[in-house]
Amino acid sequence: MATHEREINEPVDLCLPDGRLNPAARGWSRKPLHRANLRRWGRTKRATGTVRIGDRVLESDDDAWAVLDHGRGRWPRSVGWNRGAASGRTDGHTVGLRFGGRWTSGTGATENALCLDGRLTKIGEELEWRWSPADFMTPWTITSSGERPAVGLIFAPFHNRSTRTEAGLIANRTDQCFGHDSGRVRDDESREIVVDRLLGWAEDVHMRW
């Protein structure tokens, strides 16, 4: 499974001295090679502690997982996207999934990848997302093409964080569902991993800003 996107093989600064994105940093790497030469914000920091929900107290441990969604740049006036992520342990492996679509169509790049036991596989093709706009709580499918697809997942939501804003020039419609991914993924060494109820999220969003 090949990707047309540029692979970075040497360490590179994420930003230029004036704070703009370094053109040489555009691409992907199999291991961390981007030097996040940013200032005054909490990068590469481990979060530990507790979360209180009513009378319940949850402690973070080795089974606590997270994803950082950080965007910058000039976005279109009106834009829609799908995004999703999941992480945890399944089929004897530590797996991280990160998918996105629609807003990257035609750009020559995607934000699709899977991380298997610390090794990144970049997925250069756009994925096919299927869901019901009439009922976001019904199962979604996220798939790639080919006889041996890299992604074949069913996402089963258990909660939808739905928001709507209409304020003249500004509007937002977000349906961000939390649930479990099940199915199979395949890395670029053709290793097939069974995904069994991996906790994650998927969303359908439209912004006008």
HUMO-V562940 format. One line per field, one symbol per residue. psi: psi as a letter, one per 40 degrees, with the letter a starting at -180 (. if undefined). A space follows every 10 residues. Layout:
BEGIN
psi: ???
END
This chain:
BEGIN
psi: hiieihhhei iihdiideei hhdeehaiid ihehhgfiif igifhhhiai hhhbehhhhi aeehiihhhh iiahiidhii iiiiiiiahi feihhhhhii ideeheeeii fhiihhfehh hhheihihhh ihddgeeiii ihiiiidgid hgihhhiehh ghihhhfbeh ihhhhhihah hibiihaeee hhhhhgfhha iiihihih.
END
